[in-house]
């Protein structure tokens, strides 16, 4: 019989105060709270109310959640397996729901194990064919898989999506993401399950964000989940999620909030990485323009300007001085008799702050995610940079064409 007694009536006030003090010194993570309260995983969580709990980085092996309310439970890097008891628990909308459906299917239907092995070990193109036949209502040729009803087929596909490493099969499964789930809740549960159990598998999460955002960018659940991945623990996952959101319009649809996420301090390394990669792609002068030390080789991450610094006069003057110092040192070695005045006068226009700012703008126009922010926040400078880049590419293509024609003419003349 359920007791309506209050906590104060059941426990000594001193024990309650001690419990609150113990929890207060933890980070708030589920595992730390359990230890602080001296809770027994095998007994104290039966029929408990853990609705909307964040289980991030919790090892739930051996926990007994029998009859518990786990609705909305979520987290990253959550460990649970057959030793975790979910019997009778309410798992709706949680990261455990997809796993428990799989567990029940394999427990109750031995044929499902054989079907799953066929999917897991089968040729990727055969599996692709089965997916297209099953979910486009065409005659199915795979005898063992034809016996799977709609619910069984969906559960098998969901498990394959999380377990398999073949990109061809995974791409097709993502293509049928909506088809292999019976409801919006089930789709949400699948995504929570993948992230909870595979959050450290950055390769899988990266593929998920890239493929799912391209194929299902209009699905609000997928969009919301990709935005959530922008706050993931792994920098690689965050970068992949930001790139996917920028490439599919999700970033622009939620511009202010996404920009705020990207400009957080923990993402400074990502921003500098994108800036440096774009600069390297454009050439050595662009590397110098975003590099405080103005070195063109072995650029350290801390020497690369961050987004907020790129157009500051002080930063530009610092880069200009560093470039001048480097060029003076090079010229002094090559031409020790040249006067210092002559060296400065011949190079001053090459490293002016204005030129540096132009090159930095071109870098931003070429960098994923950053170009989205740049185009919205500074459209005039962004358009001018794009025009310069286009003109430079046109000149380079024209020059390459002229060189090819000249080479062809020389070979033709020598052949005659």
Secondary structure, 3 states (H helix, E strand, C coil): CCCCCCHHHHCCHHHHHHHHHHHHCCCCCHHHHHHHCCCCCCCCCCCCECCCCECCCCECCCCECCCCECCCCECCCCECCCCCECCCCECCCCCCHHHHHHHHHHHHCHHHHHHHHHHHHCCHHHHHHHHHHHHCCCCCCCHHHHCCCHHHHHHHHHHHHHHCCCHHHHHHHHHCCCCCCCCHHHHHHHHHHHHHHHCCCHHHHHHHHHHHHHHHCCCHHHHHHHHHHCCCCCHHHHHHHHHHHHHHCHHHHCHHHHHHHHCCHHHHHHHHHHHHHHHHHHCHHHHHHCECCCCCCCCCHHHECCHHHCCCHHHHHHHHHHHHHHHHHHHHHHCCCCCHHHHHHHHHHHHCHHHHHHHHHHHHHHCCCHHHHHHHHCHHHHHHHHHHHHHHHHHHHHHHHHHHHHHHHHHHHHHC
